[in-house]
Amino acid sequence: MVIGHHYADSVEHYAEAKPFPGSQFALPDRSGHPDCRAANALIRWGTYMRQARTPLAVYRIRVQRVRCKVCGRTHSLLPDFLHPFRHYVIAYLQEVILLYLLAGLGLNRLMKELPGDGPGRSTVREWITSFGYGAGVLLLDLLLRGLMRLAPLAELPDAPPPAHLQRLPRSGQRHRLERAHRFWLLGEHLYAQVKARQPHLHFKTTQLFAFILHWLQSQGGPPRLFWSPRLSTTPSQPF
């Protein structure tokens, strides 16, 4: 999976554009193929249709697939308003995690805050669990190492976990969520550090997760924040 940068202003524009925006962008192989690092080896390899859900609508969008001429692996050029293996747009996923992890809303209050005919309670709970595992277990150390390389003398944010997380029963889930909370703070710090070096860079507040996916991809890691610990395909060791 390859995350493409700013394919369109929104999912609506992407879905309505003809030809679809993914067909108009250069193949992202300047730094080599994501697996074998072969340069200038990606070719277009068909397209497929998938859902892109917002709180108020469901869109059908076309996604470009590419293939490496050297190793034969295929990848999808996913628009950066989507997260791999999730149907809802990433800004909505980010809003849900913000309400739970930073604003401290419990599931009952959180569900009342969500607009439109959104996901069910069990889906939202799975998002929280998967983000806690992805950000708190698999990716936090990778983010810390990246920040140390980028700005070794910079002071890292080290705020204590918010009170609402400390009120949860002591468990592996609470520990993961506390680490995921730190991951969020460090992600904001990473953007500030990168922005200082690349003034032209601009992500809106609602695009923090999209920025982090791009950064993960640039580090050679999987551009993915939500990892379900229940799936056998989910790694058990940090990246």
N, C-alpha and C positions, 0 to 999 in steps of 0.2 A: 504494500500500500504506500503510495506517494501522495503527500499533501500538496496540492497546488495552491499558489498564493494569489488571493484576490481575483478569483475567476469572474466574479460579478459583484455588483453592489449588494445583492440580496438573493435569496433563494427564488423569489418571485421573478426577478429579472433573468436569472439563469434558466429557469424553467420555460420562460416565454421566448427567449432569444432564439433566432434562427439565422445561421446555424448555431448550435449550442456552443457556449463559450469555450468549453474544453477543447473543441476542435480548432480553435484559433490561436492557441498558445504554443510556444516553443516547448519541445520536450525537455524536462528538467534533468539533463544529464551532464551539466558542466563539471560537477564533482565526481562523475562516474556513476555507474549503476549501483543502486543501494546494496546489492549483495556482492557482486564480483568486482566492483569498482572500474569496470571497463568504460572508457570514455567514448562518447559519441556512438553508442551501441544500441540505443533504444529506438524501436520502430513502432508505429501504431499497429495495434493488434485487435481491432474491432471495438465495439462499445456494448454497454448493457444498460438496462433501465433499473432504477431503484427509487425508493421513497425518500422524501425529505419532508419531515413533519415540523410544522410550527405549532404554537398553541392554538391557532385558529384555523389552520388549513393543512391539507396533505397534498404535496406536489409529486409528480413523477418527473424525474430528471434523467438525462442521459450522461453516462460516465465513460470517459475514454480509457481504454486498456492499452498498455504498451508491453512489448516483449524485448528482452535483451538478446541481441544476435550472437553474443559470446557464450553466455551460460544457459540461455533458453528460459530463464525465469520470467514470469509475467507479473505486472503490477497494474493497479488501477490509479488513475490520476484523480483523486478525490477532491472536490471543491473544498476550500478551507472553511466553509460554513457548516461542514459536517464532521463528525467524529467517526473513525473506523468502527464498523459493526454496530452503529447506533442509528436509528431512523430519525430521531429528533435532532433539530439543528443544535450546534454546539453552544450557541448563546443561551438557549433554553436550559441545557444541561448545566451550564455555568450558573444561571440564575437560581436553579433549584439547590445546587451545592452551596451557593452563597447564603441563601435563606436558612439553610440548616447549619452550616459550619461556622459562619461568621455572625449572622443575625440571631442565631440561637432559637429558631422556631422549631418546635416539636412537629412530628408528622401531622397531627391533627390541624394545627394552625397553618402549617406549610401548605397542606392540601387546599385549604380555604383561600390562600393567597394566589394560587395558580390560576391564570386566566383561561377561559375557553374550556373546551372538552378535552382536557389534557390526559396525561397518563394516570393509571390507577395507583392506588396506595402501594401495592406490592412492587410495581415498577419503580416508583420513586425510592422505596426502601432499597431495592437492588442497586439503583444508581449510587446511593450514599455508600452502600457496602463496597461496591466496585471501585468508587473513587478512593475510599479509605484504603483499600488494598493496593490499588495502582500507585497513588501518590504517596501513601504513607509507608508502604513496604518496598515496592519495586523501584521507585523513581527518586525518592528523597536523596539518597546518597549520590546518585548520578548528578542531580541538580547542585548539590553541595560541591562536588568535585569541579563541576563546570564553573561555578562562581569563584572558587579558589583560583582556578587557572585564569579567569578573566580579570579579577581584581583581588589579588592575594592580600592586599593590605586594607581592603575595605571592611568596615564593621558590618557584620551580618545581623539582620533583625533576629532577636531572640526573645520575643514576648512569650509569657506563660500561656498555656492553653486557656481559652475562655472559660468562664465559670460554668456555663451550661454543659460543657464537655466534662468538666471535673465532677459534675453531679451524676454522671452516668455510672452504673456499677463497674467496678474494676474488672476489666476483661481485655482479651485481645482486640476486640472491636474498638473499645475506648482508646487503647494505645495507638491503634492504626489511625483513628480519626484525629487524635492529638498531633500525630506526625503529619497527617494530611493538612491540618491547619497550618503547621509550620511550612509545609511545601507551598501553600498558597502565598504566604508572606514572602518566601524566598523567590517565588515566581514573579511577584511584583517588583522585588529588588533586582532580579535579573533583567527585567524589562528596562528599569531605570538605568542600569549599567550599560546595556546594549544601546539604548537610546542616546546616552551621552557620547558614545563612540560613532553612532550612525544617526545624526540629527534628522535625516530625511525619513527615518523609520516612524511609522505612525499606526498604532493600533488603538482602537477605542477601548474604554474600560470594559465593555461587554465582550471584547475580543481577547481577553487575557488567556483563555484556554487555547484559542487559535494560535496566539503567539507562542505559547509553550510547545504546542505540537510542532510548529516550524522549527523551534530551537532543538527539540529532541531529534528531529529528522536531520538537522545539520550536524549533530553530534554522532550520527551513525546509529542511533537508537530507534526503537519502534515509536512512531508518532502516535502514541495512544496513552490516555490518562485513565480510562475506566477499564479495569481488569477484574472480571468476576472470579473470586477465589474458588467457586464451585466447579469451574470447568477444568477438565483434565489438560486442556491446551494452555492454561495459564501458568506462567513460570512460577516456581517456588523460591527462586533465589533473586535477590536484587540485581539490577543491571549495573 
